[in-house]
């Protein structure tokens, strides 16, 4: 495991700042010279590049360290470009699929619009003929039958007209949406091309591209003149340099050597380049260097004569020293004789459940971890602190840690404009990869076993089997199912109550579903997959019901019309379906045909259609659709 520890040079040794600046300038110029040398296609031979470091006044060891540092930076850029290219490839494929779906929807809308227009014209002709027949009819029975038929035709024409309006709106809006999707596709394909170009050979800008571009807008970026910008540019291009460590060498480095003092602190001896040496000084020493973190690890690395790579970094305050070592980690076997600690990561928290060796929950915790709105450094710091709390609990109870093996990279790449904003925010702010790395690093440093399991249906199993039984939240119940899966316990579906299974919801409610039939020879997850489909369908219906109850409007007090059951009357209704109160009947006064905006009133147990609001204060009225 590679670990890096940093400390700041003390104020007493700040007198060497100018000398460090000169060394940094020579080392950074060497990196740029090496990059130009290789970009020109020249072969890397000592006879070819000797004149470069001789002219710069560097030793061969320092020049090789500059090349190693450059190679590391170029490999980092190349790997990052590969990751970006893979992500952009997913997004391009997703965008192409969206364009195909939009084009198909547009073609279907145009075809349906033509058919519906013909159908609407036919219904209008039939309605006109029927209205003429009603006016000409003399017998009441014939007139009543014609009125009933007219109501059905009006109902059908209303439905067809509504569909026609919807398709017309789609035909008007989809072309603009298609245009925007194609523009976005072109932008993504351009970004993908640039990412693929950066893979090999990788492109690098010494001093960062953003600072380079600031010279073209000096005032907007806080520079008074081009001379001031150039000074900042030179400062950024010479802000760090490194010396690669060497094994079996005193101090683990040929140029920058750490030495342990008797008081437990360190001295750092830095050899000077040949051009900066004098007859009396061939190196400088930084005394009483202390590391708040990693002191014992560095001492152990020095004792093993491991290579120590030392990097000097300058910020706005002073110079800092970064020491990188390779810390050996002992392999830990998974032992659940004392139980396990299951972890369930959520958008705003981490749920933990401690399980004994029989798979029963002992304790549960919920650690808040809200990263939405935080900077990347703040989110990383919070993630590491949460990982430390988890390791402290695992160490306290001497149990291994079990987590899900999740990957949200594909899901994040497939976010679209049709995705729920809440889901997109949750997925974008959920730093699972950083949490996974922090947890794995903490487990390795503290010799705690970490096992990752398949996440399939763990939340559903916890919600169904353990939440109500043990009084756990749905998240701690999911952590329980994760721990039990690592321990190899059964995941069979629980016995139903009167043929039903109760699943608690996040808001305290619950849904009741029928138990899927068990099929012999199928995997144990097969019924869970069926139950998961039914559960998602029930959740969607539940959300639609709640949305309607919030968004529907009422003319006056009384129950929400959208929540009333839909029943068909003995005869055809003006709008096909009449919203009825339970155990009530509807009667229409005088066979009148209600129209849009008319008010439906319920008084006692008789509902009727009238054109004006009812005078009875005890009645309740609703707008006819």
N, C-alpha and C positions, 0 to 999 in steps of 0.2 A: 504494500500500500504506500503510495507516494503522499508525503505530507510536507507542507511548507509552513514555516513559522517566521514571524517578522518581529522586528524591534526597531526602535528609533535611536540613531546615534545621539549620545548625550551632548549637552551644551559645551562641556569641557573639550570634546573632540571636534567641535564645530569649526575649529581653526583649519581643519583639513578640507573644508568645503570647496575652496577654490581648486585645490589639487585634485579632488574627486571630479570636479567639473572638467578639468583638462583631460583626465583619463577617460571620462565619459565621451568627450568630443572625439578623441582618437579611436575609441572602440566603436562608436556609432558610425564614424566615417569608414572604418574598416568594414562594417556590415554592408554599407552601401556600395563600397568598392567591390566586395565579393559578389554582391547581387548583380552588379553590372558585368563583372568578369564572367559569371556563369551564364547570364542572359546573352552574352555575345557568342556563346557556344564554345568557349575555350575549355580545354581539358584541365582538370584539377590536379596539377602536379606541382611539387615543391619548386622545381626550376622555373615554373611559369608564374607562381604567385609570390615568390620570395621578394621580388623587388617592391611589391605593394607594401608589405608590412615593414620592410627596411626603410622605405621612404616615409612611412608614418611614424617610425620610431618605436614600433612595438616588437615584442619578442614573438617567436614562432608559437609558443604556448598560448599567448594572449590572442594571436591571430586565429588559431584553431578554435578557441573558445568563442570568438566572434562568429565564425562559420557555424558552429554548433547552435548558437543562439539564433542565427538567421534561419537555419534549417528547421528549428522548432517552430518559429513563427510561420514559415511557409507551410509546414505540415498542418498547423492549426487552421490557417486560412483555407487550405484545400479541403480539410475534413468538414469545416463549417459550410463551405460551398456545396459539398456533397449532401449534407443534411438539408440545406435550403433547396437544392435541386429536387430531392426526393419529396419534400413538402410541396413544392410548387407543381410537381408532376401530378400529385393527388388533386390539387386544387384545379389544375387545368382540366383533368378528366372529369371532375365534378361539374365544372362550368360547362363543358361540352354537353354533358348529359342534361343539364338544366336547359340549354339552348334547344336541344332536341325535343325535350318535353314541351317547351313553350311553343315551338313550331308545330308540333303535333296538336297541341290544344287549339292553336289558331286555325289549323285546317279543319278540325272537328267543329269548331264554332261556326266557321263559314258554311260548312255543309249542313249543320243543324239549323242555322238561320234561314237558309233557303227552304228547307222542308217545313219549318214552323211557320214561315210566312204564307206558304200555300195552305197550310192547315188553318191558320187564322182567317184567311180570306174565305175559306169554305165555311167556317163557323159563323162568320159575320153574315154571309148570305143566308144561311139556314135560320139564323136568329131574325133577320129582317122578314123572311117569309113567314116564320112562326108568329111574329108580332102582327103581321097583316092578317093572318088566320084568326088570331085572338080577337082582333077588332071586328072581323066579319062574322065571328061565331055568334049564334043566337041562343043556343042551348047552354045552360049553366054547367052541365056535366062535361060537355065538350070543351068549354072554356077553361074549366078547372084542370082537365088533363093537359091542355095546351100550356097553361101557366106552369104546371109542374115540369113539363118538358123544357120550357123556356128557362126555368131555374137551373136545370142541369147544363144546358148549353151555355148559359152565362157563366156558370162555374167553370166549365171547360175552357171557355174563351179567356177568362181571367187568368187561369193557370198558364195557358199557352202564351198570353201576352207577357206575363211575368218572366217566363223562360226566354221569350224573344228579346225582352229588354236586357236580361242578363247576358245573353250571347252577343247582343249589339255592343254592350259595354266592354265585353272581352275583346271583341274585334277592334274596338277603338283603342284599348289600353295595351294589349299584348304587343303590337308592333313597336311601341316606344320601349317597353320592357325588353323586348328582344334586342333592340339597338343598344341599350345599356349593357346587357349581358355580353354582347359581342365586343363592345369597347373594353369591358373588363377582361374578357378572354384575350384580347390582343395585348393588354397590359401584362397579364400573367405570363403569356408566352414570351414576351420580351424579357421579363424578369427571369424566366427559366433559362432563356438563352444566355443571359449575362452570368447566371450562376454556373451553368455548364462550362462557360469560357474560363471562369475563375478556378475551376478544378485543376486543370493542367494546361499551361503552367499557372500557378497562383499569382494573382496581382497583389502588390503591396505598395502602400504610400507611407513613407517614413515621415511621421509627424501628424498623421490622420488626414483623411480627405476633408472632413468638416472644417478643420482649421485652415487648410489650404484654400478652400472656397471663400473663407471669410475675408480674404484680401480684396475681393471684388465688391464688398459692401462694408466698408470700414466703419462708418458711423453707426450703422445698424447693429454691429457686433461689438461696439464699445471701444474701437481703436480711433485715436486722434489722427494718426498718420500711418503711412505705409511702413515707415521706419519702426514704429512701435509694433506693428503686426509682425514684421520680419524678426524682431527681437524675440517675440513670443514663439514664432515658428522655429527659430534656432533652439530655443529652450526646450520645445516639445520634442525635437529630433535628437536631443542629447540628454534625455531624462532618465535613462536607465542603461545599465550594462551588466553582464554576467560572466562568471568564470565557472566552467563546468568542473565538477568534482572528479577525482581520480581515486580508485581503490588502492588499498595497501600503501597509503601515503600519510605522513603525519599531518593531522588536521583535515584529511580527506580532500585536499585541494592543493594544486601546485602554486597558485597565485595568492589566494585569500585563505589563510589558515586560522582556524579557531583553536584556541588553547584554553583548557580549563584551569582556572586559578584555584588557589587554596581556599578562598572564601566562597567558592561555588559559582562565581561569575566567570565570564569569558573575556579573553583578549583576542582581538582580530588583527592579524598581521597581513597587510596588503603590500605585495611587491610592486614597485613602481616600474613603468615602462622604461626601456633604456634611454629614451630621449629626455626623461624627467629625473633620472638618477643623478646624484652628485657623489663626490668622493666620500662624503660623510653619511649620506642617506640613500639607501637602496630600497627601503620599505618604510611604511608608516604603520603605526599601531593605534588601534581604537581600544581603549581600556574600559574595564568594568561594564561589559555588555551583558545585559540580562534579558531573558525571554519570559514573559508572563505565562506563555503557554508553550509546552514542548521542551522544557529544560531537561527533563529526565530522558526524553527520546533522543535529544542531541547528544547528551553524555553517553548514552548507550551506543549510538552510532559511532562516536569517536573511539570508544573502547573496542568496537568491532572493526575499526579502520575502514568504515564504509565511505564511499564518495559523498561529499557534501558540496552541492552546487550553491554558490553564493551570488546573489544579485543585489546590486545597489540601485535604489529607486529614489528619485528626487520629486518631492511634491511642493506645495506652497509654503510648507513650514521648514523642512530640512530634509536631510537624506535619511532613508530607511534601509535596513539590511534584511533581505529575505534568505533564509536558509532552507534548502530542500533536501530531504533525506528519503530513503526507501525503508520504511519500517516493516519488518517481518510480522506476519500475522499467523497465529496458530489456528489450525483447522479445528472446529468444534463440531462434534457429532450431535445430532438431534436426539435429545433425551427428554421424554415426557413423563417420566416417573413421578415428577412433582407437579405436573400439569403444564399448561401453556398460557401465554398472554396473547390473545387475539386482538388484532387492530383493524378497524374499519375507518378509512379516510373519507371524509365528507367535504362539502364545499366550505364549511365554516367551522369545522371541528374534527377532532379525532376521537373515536369511541374505542374504549379499551374494556376487555372483559377477561378476568383471571379465571381459569378453568382448572379443576383438580384432575387427577389422573383418571377419574371415571367419566369425565366430560361434563360435570356439573358446574355451574357458575358459582364462584365464591364472592367476588367483588367486581364492580364495574366503575369506570370513570369516563368522564367526557372532558377533554382538554380543548378549549377554544383555540381556533387557528384561522382567523379571518385575514386573508391576504388581499382581498379586493380593496383597491385604493392605495395600497402600499407600493413603494418603489421596489425595484428588484432586490436591492441590498437589504431593505427592511424585511421583505418577504423571506429572503434567504436566512436572515438572522432569526426570525420567528420560527421558521421551519427547523432550524438546528436546535433551538431551545426546546421545542416540543419533542424532538427526537431524543434529547438528553433526558427529559422527564420520563419518556418511555423506557429508556435503558436503565434509569435509576430504579424504576418499579421492577423490571425484569431481574436486575441484580439483587434487589431486596428479597424477592421471593424465589430466586434461583430457578427460573424457568426460561425456556426459549421464547422467542418472539415469532409470531406468525402473521404474515400480511398477505394481501392479494397481489397477484402478478398482473398489473393493469398497464395498459398503454393507450393514452388519450391522443397520441399524435395524429392518428387517422381521423378521429372524430373532430379534432380541432380544425384539421384541413378541410373537412366537409361542411363546415358552418356556412350557411347560405342566408340570403335575405329573408327567406321564409321561416328560418329558425326562430324559435321563441327568444326574445331578448333576455329573459331571465335565465334560460338554459345556456345561451351563448356567454353571458357574464359568468355564470357558474363554471362553465367548462374552461373559459379563458383564464380565469383567476385561480383555477385549481392546479397548483404546481405539483402534480404527482411525481414527476421525474426528479425534481429537486428534493422532495420529501423522501423518495426512495433512496437517492444517493446519500442524503444526510443520515437516514436510518441505517443503511448498510455500513457507512463509515463509523457511526457510533457503535454498532454491534461489533465490528472488527476491532476497534480500539479497546473495547471493554471485554473482549472474549465472550460475547453472548451469541448464541446460535440464532440465525435468522433463516426462517423457511418461508418460501413464497408458494402459494397454492393457486389453483385455478379459481377465478372469481365467479364461475357460472352459478347463478341462482342463489348465491350466499345470502343476499339481502332478503329474497323471497322466502328462503328456508327459515331464516331467523324470525322474520315477521310472522310466518305461519305457525311454527312449532314452539318457539321459545318466548316470544314477547308477552303473550297473555299468561303463559304458564308460570314464568318466573317474575312477572311484573317489571320487565325490562323495556327500555325504549327500543324503537325499531332499529336504531343504529348499534346500540350495545348488544342487541340480539343478533345482529349481523356479525358482530365481532365474535360472539359465541359460536356461531355456525362456522366461521373461518377457523377458529381454534380446533373445533371438533373435526373438521375435514382434515387438518394436518395430522390429527391423532388417529384417523382412520375409523371414526365412529359411523354408525348408520345414518343415512339421510333419507330413509323412507318417509313417505307422506303420513301424517298423523291420521288416526281414526276419525271419521266424520261424526258430527253430532246431528242425528236425523238426516244423514246423507249430505250435510252441508259442512263447509269449512269457513271459519271466520278469520278474516285478515284485518288487523288493526291498521288505521291510516295515521299519517304523520300529524294530523290535526286533532287526534283524539277520537275520531269516529271509526267506523269499521265497514267492511263490505262482506257479504255472505255469498259464497260461490259453491257450486256443486263440485263434488270430488271427482277428479278425472278417473276413468276406468283404468284398472291396472291390467296391462297386457304382458303375459308371460314371455320371457325371452328378450324383452326390451330393456334398455339401460335404465338405471334407477332415476336418472334425470329426465326421462321421457315424460312422466306425469307432471313433473315440475315445469317443463316447457309448456305443456298444455295449460296448466294453471296460470302461468305467467301471461299467456295470451289473453285469457279470460280476465285476469286482474287488470291488465292495461286497458281492455275494453271497458271494464266497469269504472276505472278511473276517468277515462275520457267522457263517459256518460255523466259521471258525477260532476266534472268540471263544466260541462255544457249546461247542466241543470243550474248550477250556482251562477254561471254567467248570465243565464236568462233571467234568473230571479233578481239579479242586480240591475240589469239593463232594461228590462221591460217597464213601460210606463202605464199608469192607470189614471183614468179620468177622475175617479173619486175613490173613497176608501173601499176596503174589501179585499178578498183574496186575489192573488196574482193570476190573471187569466192564463199565463203561460204554464202555470202549474196545475190548472184544472184538467181533469181527464177528458180526452177527446172521444165523443160518442156520436154515432150517426143516428139521426131521428128516423121515424118511420117513413117520412117523405124526404125528398132531396132538400138540402138546406141551401141558403144563398151562397155559402162559401164552402160547401161540401161537408165540413165537419163543424159541429156546434160544441162549444165548451160548456159543459153542464156541471152543476153542483151535484155532489153525491145524492142519490135517491131523489132527484128532482126531474121533472119533465119540462119540455119546452113546447109552448103553443104560440102560434103566430096569429096575430090579429088581422082578420079579414083577408088573409092570403096576400098581404102586401109584400112587395119585393124590397127588402132593405138594400141600401147602397152604401158605398164607402162613407165613413163619417157618421153614420147612424149610431144610435146608442142602444146597447142591449141592457135591459133592466131585469133584475131579479127581485121580486116582491113576494115575500112569504114563500110559497112553493110553486109559483107560476112565473115562468120567464116569457117575455114577449118582446117583439121588435117594435119600436116607435121611432118617429122621426125627430121628436123633441125630448129633452130630459123629463123624467117622470117627476110629478109634483110631490109624491110621497117621500118624506125625509128618511123613511126607513129603508127605501130601496137603494140599490147599488147599480151603477151603470158602467159599461165598458164600451169602448169605441169598436164598432164593427170593422173588421179588416177589409 
